[in-house]
Amino acid sequence: MNRLHAAVLVLAMTATAATAATVEQPRAFGHVIGDVLTQRVLLEQAGQPLQPAALPSTARIDLWLERRPSRIETDTEGRRWLAIDYQVINAPRALTAISLPALSIATASGPALALPAWPISIGPLTPLELLGEGDLQPLRPDRPVAALPTFAVEQQLKLSLLSLLAVLAAWLGWWAWRNRREAQKLPFANAWRELNRIDDPASPEAWRVVHRALNRSAGRVVHGASLPQLLADAPYLRPLQPRLEDFYRESTRRFFFAESAAAPTQPQAAYPLRPLCRDLRNAEKRHRH
């Protein structure tokens, strides 16, 4: 009995010493898992500032709540507040009423601050049963990804392609113009072009075309006896010297001895005039480039 009276006396003294605190409570409804609720306790009594002896520790309160680290804040009026955060850590299956716990905060030089329990409601993220009508479905479709703006990139790509086409067209035009100019300016290139227009490469006109090209290349009339001087002036033709000597021997035979010579008993093979002209053109082209 004496112990019972002592316990009642201690509780009465504690209740008398604790003072109701000024508390800003969080919203009492509409909370779900993950929400953080903040209680703000004014650290002031009768106009005198109070200093907590210790901040409330972090702890798991119950099935639904966990207390996070507390902190002291100062408002625009210079008043100091103790902010105590609680986080909802579970989701009920239906709307449920719970309470932020009552708390007594000891101060360093004054009465303890008493915080009453604060009832709140928490609810599930989604109901157990869905209507299944319209957009209220168990699973929603994937959220469409907004297309990136590509207009500027497309315009730049088009400009680049047009520039590339313009460069290619200019290059092709220059290449065609150069070949045409060389075909008109270079003796053997011009001879090759004329020779391709002649149906019979063994005709006298075809031989005259090659003669004119050799004369233009040397800048004078060239014959078999003056061929060494042409090769000395145009060293790039030296690899073709044996074929050029054969050309002048065959030309002399065709133009100066064809009528007086007796007819051959066997037909001779056609002279490869076109391949010679082509090789002369190629040698000239390599020399120019």
Secondary structure, DSSP 8 states (H G I E B T S, - for coil): -HHHHHHHHHHHHHHHH-EE--EE---SS-B-TT-EEEEEEE-EETTEE--BSS----EE-SSSEEE---EEEE-TTS-EEEEEEEEE----SS-EEEEE--EEE-BSSS--EEE--EEEEE--SS-SS---BTTB-SS-----------HHHHHHHHHHHHHHHHHHHHHHHHHHHHHHHHHHHSHHHHHHHHHTT-S-TTSHHHHHHHHHHHHHHHTS---TTTHHHHHHH-GGGGGGHHHHHHHHHHHHHHHHSTTTS---SS------HHHHHHHHHHHHHHHH-
